[in-house]
Amino acid sequence: MHFQKQRADNAQQAYDYLMQQYKNLARSHFGSRSEKYIDPNNPRQSLFPEEDAGSVEDQDEHENADGTLSISAYKRKKKKSNQTAPRRVVIIPVENKACHCGCQKAVIRYETSELYHYQQAVHEIVEERREVVACPKGCNQSIETAKKPPHVLPKIKATHSLLAHIIVSKFIDRQPLYHLEKQFAQRHGMDITRRCMANWLIDLTSKYQPLLNLLKDELIDYDISSLDATTLQVLREPGRPPTRKSYAYCFRGGPPDKKIVIYEYNAENHKPYLLNWFAGFKGAIHADADPFFNDLAAHPDIQMSYCNAHSRRKFEPIAKPMVLRIMPCVFTESFTKLSVKLKIKIVVLSSVINCDWKKQSPYWMNLKNGSIRLTQLYCQNLRWEKPQPM
């Protein structure tokens, strides 16, 4: 009887494990990748939690005689317009300024109202005509042509303004080049192919390298920085198959009044690339526990500040399929604010991170190679000798 019960328990645990793997696989293919956790006991969340928190602070609270709490109605305040935006004043005159006494009325004040205005961009073809002059007497070598204005890419048919528009539309407004190609052709009658625009962007990288070097020097001179890497698949790259993944790096830093964000692409040899990139840097770098950053952690002038919030990615898939009390408790707390309740829950979390698996109950032994074990290993990569304040 005992053997059958143990066998049934093992089968149930195996079923739960396989079901968890199936749910994670289905969610990775079809579900949301968000790291947020929704408490099953309180599933409804506000659409604008930050605004709601601010609106409650603005309201006045009054305690009534019967002990109930009443909140006064929210008072709407007129929002001030952006003072840095360009401003154009339009004076609307009075049609008839004649008074019944025969005098002309004088302006004593203005009734002011503000309107947001949009002025459509002008797309045109600039035809440059350089003068060619010659001596009317036909002197030798008298023909002279006006010098062409300097251009960052002299051989292309685009002005600096158009190049700036393409850069902003592509990298800030997130407009694909084929959208820009259709806009130029259908709205403005300009035949600019996406291949042509892509070649322009590639050719501009070498021209703007000095500017990038100045930004990098400013970032290296400051003592606080952060970086993150994300996979990037390049379809056509010399010497590399399209199935091999590369990485795009985001570097942030600089003083508070000169914030700098630099994006760079790197295909291979990531550890030497990062060491060379941060050559001369002295300070703290905020990053996750990616193995590419191990050589940075070993550098004597660099102190790694690991992102503890990245462990949410490990806890989040565990909290959804598995009924464990510790996971919702840890996951629903903010990792950026330290409170007494959070300290208590960090102590509870230490039983998972620093537990001796051989001395734990059989329930924890069965999870030795599961998702919680992977989460523990990830937290160990964060150099958690002991659970640290988040």
VOVOGU-463214 format. One record per residue (C-alpha): residue in one letter; x, y, z. Coordinates in pm, 1 decimal, padded with zeros to 6 digits. Example, Ala and Ser with C-alpha at 12.3 -4.5 7.8 and 13.67 -1.06 7.14 Angstrom:
REM VOVOGU-463214
<resn->a | x->01230.0 | y->-00450.0 | z->00780.0>
<resn->s | x->01367.0 | y->-00106.0 | z->00714.0>
END
This chain:
REM VOVOGU-463214
<resn->m | x->00000.0 | y->00000.0 | z->00000.0>
<resn->h | x->00281.0 | y->00236.4 | z->00090.9>
<resn->f | x->00463.2 | y->00149.4 | z->-00231.1>
<resn->q | x->00156.5 | y->00226.8 | z->-00441.3>
<resn->k | x->00106.0 | y->00559.4 | z->-00263.7>
<resn->q | x->00468.5 | y->00656.3 | z->-00320.2>
<resn->r | x->00442.6 | y->00553.2 | z->-00684.1>
<resn->a | x->00128.1 | y->00762.1 | z->-00726.3>
<resn->d | x->00300.7 | y->01062.0 | z->-00565.8>
<resn->n | x->00598.6 | y->01024.9 | z->-00798.6>
<resn->a | x->00367.5 | y->01001.6 | z->-01098.9>
<resn->q | x->00180.1 | y->01313.2 | z->-00985.9>
<resn->q | x->00507.3 | y->01504.5 | z->-00942.8>
<resn->a | x->00625.7 | y->01393.9 | z->-01286.7>
<resn->y | x->00291.6 | y->01500.2 | z->-01434.0>
<resn->d | x->00312.8 | y->01841.7 | z->-01266.3>
<resn->y | x->00667.4 | y->01888.7 | z->-01393.4>
<resn->l | x->00578.9 | y->01796.8 | z->-01752.4>
<resn->m | x->00267.8 | y->02015.0 | z->-01740.0>
<resn->q | x->00481.2 | y->02304.3 | z->-01616.2>
<resn->q | x->00724.6 | y->02254.9 | z->-01904.3>
<resn->y | x->00436.7 | y->02239.9 | z->-02151.5>
<resn->k | x->00283.5 | y->02563.1 | z->-02019.6>
<resn->n | x->00618.7 | y->02739.9 | z->-02031.7>
<resn->l | x->00676.0 | y->02620.8 | z->-02388.5>
<resn->a | x->00329.3 | y->02727.6 | z->-02502.5>
<resn->r | x->00365.9 | y->03063.2 | z->-02331.8>
<resn->s | x->00709.6 | y->03125.2 | z->-02485.5>
<resn->h | x->00563.0 | y->03067.5 | z->-02832.5>
<resn->f | x->00218.6 | y->03224.3 | z->-02804.8>
<resn->g | x->00197.3 | y->03415.6 | z->-02477.1>
<resn->s | x->00315.9 | y->03745.1 | z->-02340.0>
<resn->r | x->00680.9 | y->03789.5 | z->-02244.8>
<resn->s | x->00608.3 | y->04049.6 | z->-01978.3>
<resn->e | x->00783.5 | y->04006.2 | z->-01644.3>
<resn->k | x->00498.6 | y->04146.7 | z->-01440.0>
<resn->y | x->00318.5 | y->03918.7 | z->-01198.8>
<resn->i | x->-00056.3 | y->03933.6 | z->-01133.6>
<resn->d | x->-00160.5 | y->03822.4 | z->-00789.1>
<resn->p | x->-00437.9 | y->03559.6 | z->-00826.2>
<resn->n | x->-00600.2 | y->03687.9 | z->-00505.5>
<resn->n | x->-00614.4 | y->04043.0 | z->-00643.5>
<resn->p | x->-00601.9 | y->04011.3 | z->-01022.2>
<resn->r | x->-00732.2 | y->04357.0 | z->-01111.3>
<resn->q | x->-00463.2 | y->04615.5 | z->-01166.2>
<resn->s | x->-00484.0 | y->04982.6 | z->-01247.7>
<resn->l | x->-00405.1 | y->05092.7 | z->-01600.4>
<resn->f | x->-00209.7 | y->05390.2 | z->-01468.0>
<resn->p | x->-00068.4 | y->05296.6 | z->-01124.5>
<resn->e | x->00172.1 | y->05589.9 | z->-01110.6>
<resn->e | x->-00096.0 | y->05845.5 | z->-01190.0>
<resn->d | x->-00337.5 | y->05687.3 | z->-00944.8>
<resn->a | x->-00075.3 | y->05701.0 | z->-00672.3>
<resn->g | x->-00013.8 | y->06066.9 | z->-00744.0>
<resn->s | x->-00382.6 | y->06155.5 | z->-00751.1>
<resn->v | x->-00442.0 | y->06004.8 | z->-00406.8>
<resn->e | x->-00167.1 | y->06219.4 | z->-00258.9>
<resn->d | x->-00325.8 | y->06532.6 | z->-00401.3>
<resn->q | x->-00661.0 | y->06462.1 | z->-00236.6>
<resn->d | x->-00740.8 | y->06586.4 | z->00112.3>
<resn->e | x->-00850.1 | y->06327.9 | z->00368.0>
<resn->h | x->-01086.7 | y->06407.8 | z->00654.4>
<resn->e | x->-01195.2 | y->06177.1 | z->00932.6>
<resn->n | x->-01560.7 | y->06208.5 | z->01025.1>
<resn->a | x->-01708.3 | y->06187.5 | z->01373.8>
<resn->d | x->-01824.4 | y->05828.7 | z->01317.2>
<resn->g | x->-01471.1 | y->05719.5 | z->01228.9>
<resn->t | x->-01523.2 | y->05699.4 | z->00852.6>
<resn->l | x->-01274.2 | y->05856.6 | z->00617.8>
<resn->s | x->-01396.0 | y->06100.7 | z->00354.2>
<resn->i | x->-01188.5 | y->06223.2 | z->00062.4>
<resn->s | x->-01264.7 | y->06555.7 | z->-00095.6>
<resn->a | x->-01327.9 | y->06578.0 | z->-00467.8>
<resn->y | x->-01027.4 | y->06608.4 | z->-00693.2>
<resn->k | x->-00966.4 | y->06963.4 | z->-00808.8>
<resn->r | x->-00858.6 | y->06984.3 | z->-01169.1>
<resn->k | x->-00573.5 | y->07218.6 | z->-01237.8>
<resn->k | x->-00504.6 | y->07389.4 | z->-01566.4>
<resn->k | x->-00195.3 | y->07242.5 | z->-01724.0>
<resn->k | x->00073.6 | y->07483.2 | z->-01828.1>
<resn->s | x->00186.0 | y->07458.7 | z->-02187.2>
<resn->n | x->00540.3 | y->07373.6 | z->-02282.1>
<resn->q | x->00744.1 | y->07692.5 | z->-02256.9>
<resn->t | x->01031.2 | y->07553.0 | z->-02466.6>
<resn->a | x->00819.2 | y->07493.0 | z->-02777.9>
<resn->p | x->00827.5 | y->07756.2 | z->-03052.8>
<resn->r | x->00555.7 | y->08014.4 | z->-03007.1>
<resn->r | x->00388.6 | y->08243.0 | z->-03261.4>
<resn->v | x->00158.3 | y->08522.1 | z->-03150.2>
<resn->v | x->-00142.8 | y->08600.1 | z->-03367.6>
<resn->i | x->-00327.4 | y->08925.4 | z->-03294.3>
<resn->i | x->-00697.8 | y->08913.5 | z->-03380.8>
<resn->p | x->-00822.5 | y->09274.2 | z->-03410.4>
<resn->v | x->-01168.2 | y->09401.1 | z->-03328.3>
<resn->e | x->-01364.8 | y->09469.6 | z->-03644.6>
<resn->n | x->-01515.7 | y->09801.1 | z->-03530.8>
<resn->k | x->-01315.7 | y->10013.6 | z->-03284.9>
<resn->a | x->-01536.1 | y->10321.9 | z->-03313.6>
<resn->c | x->-01706.8 | y->10429.9 | z->-02992.1>
<resn->h | x->-02056.2 | y->10581.3 | z->-02991.9>
<resn->c | x->-01897.4 | y->10908.4 | z->-02876.3>
<resn->g | x->-01688.5 | y->10924.5 | z->-03191.2>
<resn->c | x->-01350.2 | y->10823.4 | z->-03040.5>
<resn->q | x->-01141.2 | y->10520.8 | z->-03140.8>
<resn->k | x->-01124.3 | y->10250.2 | z->-02875.2>
<resn->a | x->-00776.3 | y->10160.4 | z->-02746.7>
<resn->v | x->-00648.3 | y->09809.3 | z->-02664.8>
<resn->i | x->-00647.1 | y->09758.7 | z->-02288.4>
<resn->r | x->-00574.1 | y->09382.9 | z->-02271.3>
<resn->y | x->-00597.6 | y->09055.8 | z->-02463.3>
<resn->e | x->-00812.8 | y->08748.2 | z->-02416.3>
<resn->t | x->-00551.3 | y->08476.9 | z->-02459.3>
<resn->s | x->-00599.5 | y->08117.5 | z->-02569.8>
<resn->e | x->-00345.7 | y->07861.2 | z->-02689.5>
<resn->l | x->-00381.9 | y->07625.0 | z->-02985.4>
<resn->y | x->-00150.8 | y->07342.0 | z->-03086.1>
<resn->h | x->-00049.6 | y->07381.8 | z->-03449.5>
<resn->y | x->00104.7 | y->07146.1 | z->-03702.4>
<resn->q | x->00287.9 | y->07270.6 | z->-04007.4>
<resn->q | x->00338.6 | y->07010.1 | z->-04274.7>
<resn->a | x->00695.2 | y->06931.7 | z->-04372.0>
<resn->v | x->00812.0 | y->07064.4 | z->-04707.1>
<resn->h | x->00960.4 | y->06808.1 | z->-04945.2>
<resn->e | x->01115.8 | y->06963.5 | z->-05250.6>
<resn->i | x->01395.0 | y->06918.8 | z->-05501.2>
<resn->v | x->01676.5 | y->07169.5 | z->-05460.2>
<resn->e | x->01837.7 | y->07242.8 | z->-05795.5>
<resn->e | x->02191.9 | y->07365.5 | z->-05741.5>
<resn->r | x->02333.5 | y->07579.5 | z->-06019.9>
<resn->r | x->02702.3 | y->07659.2 | z->-05983.9>
<resn->e | x->02821.8 | y->07951.7 | z->-06183.9>
<resn->v | x->03075.8 | y->07895.5 | z->-06457.2>
<resn->v | x->03247.0 | y->08220.8 | z->-06551.9>
<resn->a | x->03490.8 | y->08303.8 | z->-06830.4>
<resn->c | x->03668.3 | y->08609.8 | z->-06960.6>
<resn->p | x->03475.5 | y->08774.3 | z->-07248.3>
<resn->k | x->03804.7 | y->08833.3 | z->-07428.1>
<resn->g | x->03875.2 | y->08459.8 | z->-07444.5>
<resn->c | x->04186.5 | y->08452.9 | z->-07228.3>
<resn->n | x->04351.8 | y->08116.8 | z->-07169.8>
<resn->q | x->04250.5 | y->07929.9 | z->-06849.7>
<resn->s | x->03991.9 | y->08192.3 | z->-06764.8>
<resn->i | x->03704.5 | y->07947.1 | z->-06713.6>
<resn->e | x->03625.6 | y->07898.7 | z->-06345.0>
<resn->t | x->03346.4 | y->07701.7 | z->-06177.1>
<resn->a | x->03203.1 | y->07779.5 | z->-05833.8>
<resn->k | x->03301.1 | y->07534.1 | z->-05564.1>
<resn->k | x->03041.9 | y->07282.5 | z->-05457.9>
<resn->p | x->02914.3 | y->07331.8 | z->-05099.8>
<resn->p | x->03063.1 | y->07081.0 | z->-04852.4>
<resn->h | x->02853.3 | y->06767.6 | z->-04801.9>
<resn->v | x->02893.6 | y->06472.0 | z->-04566.8>
<resn->l | x->02828.8 | y->06233.3 | z->-04859.3>
<resn->p | x->02919.6 | y->06431.0 | z->-05172.0>
<resn->k | x->02802.3 | y->06175.6 | z->-05429.7>
<resn->i | x->02444.1 | y->06124.3 | z->-05311.5>
<resn->k | x->02129.0 | y->06309.1 | z->-05413.7>
<resn->a | x->02010.3 | y->06413.4 | z->-05068.0>
<resn->t | x->02052.9 | y->06718.3 | z->-04849.6>
<resn->h | x->02164.5 | y->06710.2 | z->-04488.6>
<resn->s | x->01808.2 | y->06781.0 | z->-04377.9>
<resn->l | x->01675.0 | y->06476.5 | z->-04561.2>
<resn->l | x->01946.2 | y->06254.8 | z->-04412.7>
<resn->a | x->01858.6 | y->06379.9 | z->-04064.2>
<resn->h | x->01490.8 | y->06311.4 | z->-04131.8>
<resn->i | x->01566.4 | y->05952.4 | z->-04238.3>
<resn->i | x->01783.6 | y->05891.7 | z->-03930.2>
<resn->v | x->01521.7 | y->06025.1 | z->-03688.4>
<resn->s | x->01237.6 | y->05838.9 | z->-03862.2>
<resn->k | x->01427.9 | y->05509.6 | z->-03865.3>
<resn->f | x->01591.4 | y->05500.5 | z->-03522.1>
<resn->i | x->01368.8 | y->05723.4 | z->-03305.9>
<resn->d | x->01024.9 | y->05711.6 | z->-03468.0>
<resn->r | x->01076.7 | y->05341.3 | z->-03556.3>
<resn->q | x->00965.0 | y->05378.7 | z->-03915.0>
<resn->p | x->01083.5 | y->05096.0 | z->-04143.6>
<resn->l | x->01260.7 | y->05206.4 | z->-04457.3>
<resn->y | x->00994.7 | y->05056.4 | z->-04681.0>
<resn->h | x->00736.9 | y->05281.6 | z->-04509.6>
<resn->l | x->00954.4 | y->05583.1 | z->-04581.1>
<resn->e | x->00996.5 | y->05467.2 | z->-04940.3>
<resn->k | x->00618.7 | y->05458.8 | z->-04988.2>
<resn->q | x->00570.3 | y->05794.9 | z->-04816.6>
<resn->f | x->00827.0 | y->05964.7 | z->-05038.7>
<resn->a | x->00677.2 | y->05811.8 | z->-05353.8>
<resn->q | x->00302.7 | y->05844.4 | z->-05284.3>
<resn->r | x->00288.2 | y->06172.7 | z->-05090.4>
<resn->h | x->00578.8 | y->06372.2 | z->-05225.9>
<resn->g | x->00662.3 | y->06220.9 | z->-05566.2>
<resn->m | x->01024.3 | y->06142.9 | z->-05472.6>
<resn->d | x->01179.1 | y->05816.6 | z->-05593.9>
<resn->i | x->01404.8 | y->05707.8 | z->-05305.1>
<resn->t | x->01438.4 | y->05330.9 | z->-05266.5>
<resn->r | x->01490.7 | y->05156.5 | z->-04934.2>
<resn->r | x->01819.5 | y->05009.5 | z->-05059.7>
<resn->c | x->01943.8 | y->05358.6 | z->-05134.3>
<resn->m | x->01846.6 | y->05484.7 | z->-04788.1>
<resn->a | x->02009.1 | y->05181.3 | z->-04624.3>
<resn->n | x->02334.4 | y->05249.0 | z->-04809.6>
<resn->w | x->02322.9 | y->05611.9 | z->-04698.2>
<resn->l | x->02287.5 | y->05506.6 | z->-04334.0>
<resn->i | x->02577.5 | y->05263.0 | z->-04366.2>
<resn->d | x->02801.3 | y->05524.2 | z->-04528.8>
<resn->l | x->02719.8 | y->05775.8 | z->-04254.6>
<resn->t | x->02860.9 | y->05552.9 | z->-03978.7>
<resn->s | x->03223.0 | y->05630.1 | z->-04068.1>
<resn->k | x->03147.2 | y->06001.7 | z->-04101.8>
<resn->y | x->02994.4 | y->06024.6 | z->-03755.6>
<resn->q | x->03263.0 | y->05813.5 | z->-03584.2>
<resn->p | x->03440.5 | y->06120.6 | z->-03435.8>
<resn->l | x->03113.8 | y->06227.1 | z->-03273.6>
<resn->l | x->03066.6 | y->05876.1 | z->-03135.9>
<resn->n | x->03420.6 | y->05882.1 | z->-02994.7>
<resn->l | x->03345.5 | y->06205.2 | z->-02806.9>
<resn->l | x->03032.4 | y->06050.2 | z->-02656.9>
<resn->k | x->03226.8 | y->05741.3 | z->-02553.6>
<resn->d | x->03501.3 | y->05950.6 | z->-02390.1>
<resn->e | x->03237.3 | y->06136.1 | z->-02189.0>
<resn->l | x->03085.3 | y->05805.2 | z->-02076.6>
<resn->i | x->03422.2 | y->05651.7 | z->-01981.8>
<resn->d | x->03524.0 | y->05957.1 | z->-01776.6>
<resn->y | x->03218.7 | y->05922.3 | z->-01550.3>
<resn->d | x->03223.0 | y->05666.6 | z->-01266.7>
<resn->i | x->02875.4 | y->05513.9 | z->-01317.2>
<resn->s | x->02761.7 | y->05323.0 | z->-01623.1>
<resn->s | x->02530.1 | y->05043.1 | z->-01728.8>
<resn->l | x->02508.1 | y->04804.6 | z->-02019.6>
<resn->d | x->02285.0 | y->04535.3 | z->-02156.9>
<resn->a | x->02309.4 | y->04293.9 | z->-02448.0>
<resn->t | x->02034.0 | y->04150.9 | z->-02663.5>
<resn->t | x->02052.5 | y->03889.9 | z->-02935.7>
<resn->l | x->02038.7 | y->04007.4 | z->-03294.2>
<resn->q | x->02010.6 | y->03790.9 | z->-03602.8>
<resn->v | x->02177.0 | y->03927.8 | z->-03915.6>
<resn->l | x->02063.1 | y->03765.6 | z->-04239.2>
<resn->r | x->02347.3 | y->03878.2 | z->-04463.0>
<resn->e | x->02691.0 | y->03912.1 | z->-04307.7>
<resn->p | x->03020.6 | y->03808.5 | z->-04469.3>
<resn->g | x->03165.5 | y->03492.8 | z->-04319.6>
<resn->r | x->02869.9 | y->03417.9 | z->-04090.7>
<resn->p | x->02565.2 | y->03197.2 | z->-04150.1>
<resn->p | x->02225.4 | y->03367.0 | z->-04106.2>
<resn->t | x->02131.9 | y->03122.6 | z->-03827.4>
<resn->r | x->02415.8 | y->03238.5 | z->-03601.9>
<resn->k | x->02315.6 | y->03500.2 | z->-03347.6>
<resn->s | x->02505.1 | y->03819.0 | z->-03283.5>
<resn->y | x->02458.1 | y->04077.8 | z->-03010.0>
<resn->a | x->02362.7 | y->04443.3 | z->-02995.0>
<resn->y | x->02489.2 | y->04630.2 | z->-02688.5>
<resn->c | x->02338.1 | y->04929.6 | z->-02516.0>
<resn->f | x->02575.5 | y->05144.3 | z->-02308.2>
<resn->r | x->02443.0 | y->05416.2 | z->-02079.6>
<resn->g | x->02625.8 | y->05663.5 | z->-01861.7>
<resn->g | x->02761.1 | y->06013.4 | z->-01836.9>
<resn->p | x->02693.1 | y->06284.3 | z->-01578.1>
<resn->p | x->02331.9 | y->06373.3 | z->-01492.8>
<resn->d | x->02335.1 | y->06681.4 | z->-01714.8>
<resn->k | x->02490.1 | y->06490.6 | z->-02008.7>
<resn->k | x->02313.0 | y->06158.2 | z->-02033.0>
<resn->i | x->02461.0 | y->05933.8 | z->-02301.9>
<resn->v | x->02317.6 | y->05624.3 | z->-02471.1>
<resn->i | x->02531.8 | y->05435.6 | z->-02724.0>
<resn->y | x->02426.8 | y->05132.0 | z->-02927.6>
<resn->e | x->02690.1 | y->04909.2 | z->-03085.8>
<resn->y | x->02685.1 | y->04581.4 | z->-03274.5>
<resn->n | x->02930.6 | y->04301.0 | z->-03207.5>
<resn->a | x->02939.9 | y->03961.8 | z->-03375.3>
<resn->e | x->03193.0 | y->03760.5 | z->-03173.8>
<resn->n | x->03462.7 | y->03767.4 | z->-02903.3>
<resn->h | x->03233.5 | y->03947.8 | z->-02663.6>
<resn->k | x->03453.1 | y->03936.6 | z->-02352.5>
<resn->p | x->03758.2 | y->04100.7 | z->-02517.6>
<resn->y | x->03525.7 | y->04344.8 | z->-02690.9>
<resn->l | x->03378.6 | y->04463.2 | z->-02359.7>
<resn->l | x->03718.6 | y->04487.9 | z->-02190.7>
<resn->n | x->03846.1 | y->04700.1 | z->-02477.5>
<resn->w | x->03530.8 | y->04912.9 | z->-02475.7>
<resn->f | x->03563.7 | y->04997.2 | z->-02104.4>
<resn->a | x->03939.7 | y->05055.2 | z->-02116.9>
<resn->g | x->04021.2 | y->05337.3 | z->-01875.9>
<resn->f | x->03687.2 | y->05320.7 | z->-01693.9>
<resn->k | x->03695.4 | y->05338.9 | z->-01314.1>
<resn->g | x->03372.2 | y->05296.7 | z->-01125.4>
<resn->a | x->03057.3 | y->05086.5 | z->-01105.1>
<resn->i | x->02878.1 | y->04916.0 | z->-01394.2>
<resn->h | x->02515.7 | y->04811.0 | z->-01361.4>
<resn->a | x->02437.6 | y->04494.0 | z->-01558.2>
<resn->d | x->02280.8 | y->04151.7 | z->-01532.9>
<resn->a | x->02460.2 | y->03821.0 | z->-01469.8>
<resn->d | x->02545.8 | y->03749.1 | z->-01832.6>
<resn->p | x->02865.1 | y->03538.9 | z->-01862.5>
<resn->f | x->02999.2 | y->03793.9 | z->-02112.0>
<resn->f | x->03049.6 | y->04034.6 | z->-01820.4>
<resn->n | x->03266.4 | y->03803.7 | z->-01606.7>
<resn->d | x->03593.5 | y->03958.6 | z->-01725.9>
<resn->l | x->03463.1 | y->04302.9 | z->-01635.5>
<resn->a | x->03388.8 | y->04179.1 | z->-01283.6>
<resn->a | x->03747.5 | y->04055.6 | z->-01251.1>
<resn->h | x->03891.8 | y->04394.8 | z->-01346.3>
<resn->p | x->04038.2 | y->04573.3 | z->-01040.1>
<resn->d | x->03904.2 | y->04918.3 | z->-01138.4>
<resn->i | x->03548.6 | y->04801.0 | z->-01210.5>
<resn->q | x->03283.2 | y->04716.2 | z->-00954.6>
<resn->m | x->02984.4 | y->04529.0 | z->-01092.4>
<resn->s | x->02642.6 | y->04627.7 | z->-00958.9>
<resn->y | x->02425.8 | y->04335.6 | z->-01061.2>
<resn->c | x->02059.6 | y->04383.5 | z->-01137.4>
<resn->n | x->01870.6 | y->04180.3 | z->-00879.3>
<resn->a | x->01542.8 | y->04257.5 | z->-01052.9>
<resn->h | x->01647.0 | y->04028.1 | z->-01338.6>
<resn->s | x->01570.9 | y->03733.8 | z->-01113.3>
<resn->r | x->01203.7 | y->03821.8 | z->-01165.4>
<resn->r | x->01234.3 | y->03648.8 | z->-01502.0>
<resn->k | x->01320.6 | y->03328.0 | z->-01321.7>
<resn->f | x->01054.3 | y->03354.8 | z->-01052.2>
<resn->e | x->00777.1 | y->03465.9 | z->-01286.0>
<resn->p | x->00735.3 | y->03137.8 | z->-01483.2>
<resn->i | x->00753.5 | y->02946.2 | z->-01154.9>
<resn->a | x->00486.6 | y->03152.3 | z->-00982.4>
<resn->k | x->00227.7 | y->03097.7 | z->-01253.8>
<resn->p | x->00215.1 | y->02717.4 | z->-01292.1>
<resn->m | x->00327.1 | y->02611.6 | z->-00943.8>
<resn->v | x->00132.7 | y->02663.0 | z->-00622.5>
<resn->l | x->00412.1 | y->02783.7 | z->-00393.3>
<resn->r | x->00350.0 | y->03042.9 | z->-00127.2>
<resn->i | x->00700.4 | y->03181.8 | z->-00138.7>
<resn->m | x->00689.6 | y->03278.5 | z->-00505.8>
<resn->p | x->00396.6 | y->03525.0 | z->-00493.5>
<resn->c | x->00536.8 | y->03673.2 | z->-00171.7>
<resn->v | x->00875.7 | y->03742.5 | z->-00326.6>
<resn->f | x->00746.2 | y->03840.9 | z->-00668.4>
<resn->t | x->00483.4 | y->04094.5 | z->-00563.0>
<resn->e | x->00733.6 | y->04301.6 | z->-00363.7>
<resn->s | x->00912.3 | y->04592.1 | z->-00524.3>
<resn->f | x->01281.4 | y->04527.0 | z->-00575.3>
<resn->t | x->01364.7 | y->04896.4 | z->-00560.6>
<resn->k | x->01225.4 | y->04988.6 | z->-00218.2>
<resn->l | x->01349.5 | y->04842.5 | z->00106.3>
<resn->s | x->01100.5 | y->04801.2 | z->00389.1>
<resn->v | x->01063.6 | y->04589.0 | z->00701.0>
<resn->k | x->00823.7 | y->04355.9 | z->00521.7>
<resn->l | x->01069.0 | y->04316.8 | z->00236.6>
<resn->k | x->01351.7 | y->04233.5 | z->00476.3>
<resn->i | x->01138.8 | y->03956.1 | z->00623.4>
<resn->k | x->01061.6 | y->03816.6 | z->00280.0>
<resn->i | x->01428.1 | y->03830.3 | z->00180.6>
<resn->v | x->01500.2 | y->03608.2 | z->00480.5>
<resn->v | x->01233.9 | y->03370.7 | z->00352.5>
<resn->l | x->01394.6 | y->03381.9 | z->00009.8>
<resn->s | x->01727.9 | y->03285.4 | z->00163.0>
<resn->s | x->01582.7 | y->02945.0 | z->00250.1>
<resn->v | x->01552.7 | y->02882.1 | z->-00122.0>
<resn->i | x->01881.0 | y->03039.9 | z->-00230.6>
<resn->n | x->02113.2 | y->02909.8 | z->00041.8>
<resn->c | x->01934.6 | y->02589.4 | z->00136.8>
<resn->d | x->02123.4 | y->02262.9 | z->00184.0>
<resn->w | x->01938.8 | y->02036.4 | z->-00056.5>
<resn->k | x->02041.8 | y->01715.8 | z->00120.7>
<resn->k | x->01894.4 | y->01827.1 | z->00452.1>
<resn->q | x->01566.3 | y->01960.9 | z->00319.2>
<resn->s | x->01234.9 | y->01784.3 | z->00306.2>
<resn->p | x->01164.3 | y->01536.8 | z->00022.1>
<resn->y | x->00947.3 | y->01803.7 | z->-00140.3>
<resn->w | x->01247.9 | y->02031.4 | z->-00193.4>
<resn->m | x->01462.8 | y->01735.5 | z->-00296.5>
<resn->n | x->01224.2 | y->01665.1 | z->-00583.6>
<resn->l | x->01279.3 | y->02023.0 | z->-00706.2>
<resn->k | x->01655.6 | y->01983.1 | z->-00707.9>
<resn->n | x->01684.8 | y->01998.3 | z->-01086.6>
<resn->g | x->01374.5 | y->02205.4 | z->-01157.9>
<resn->s | x->01308.7 | y->02570.7 | z->-01223.8>
<resn->i | x->01373.5 | y->02675.8 | z->-00864.6>
<resn->r | x->01718.1 | y->02518.7 | z->-00883.1>
<resn->l | x->01788.7 | y->02715.8 | z->-01202.5>
<resn->t | x->01670.0 | y->03028.6 | z->-01025.3>
<resn->q | x->01905.1 | y->02957.7 | z->-00737.1>
<resn->l | x->02197.8 | y->02915.8 | z->-00976.0>
<resn->y | x->02111.5 | y->03245.2 | z->-01145.1>
<resn->c | x->02107.9 | y->03425.9 | z->-00811.2>
<resn->q | x->02445.6 | y->03270.5 | z->-00731.1>
<resn->n | x->02577.4 | y->03421.0 | z->-01054.7>
<resn->l | x->02475.0 | y->03758.1 | z->-00908.9>
<resn->r | x->02742.5 | y->03698.4 | z->-00640.5>
<resn->w | x->02481.5 | y->03656.1 | z->-00369.7>
<resn->e | x->02687.6 | y->03516.0 | z->-00086.8>
<resn->k | x->02385.2 | y->03612.4 | z->00121.1>
<resn->p | x->02058.8 | y->03770.0 | z->00010.0>
<resn->q | x->02132.2 | y->04139.5 | z->-00028.6>
<resn->p | x->01896.9 | y->04435.0 | z->00004.3>
<resn->m | x->01723.4 | y->04491.1 | z->-00327.4>
END
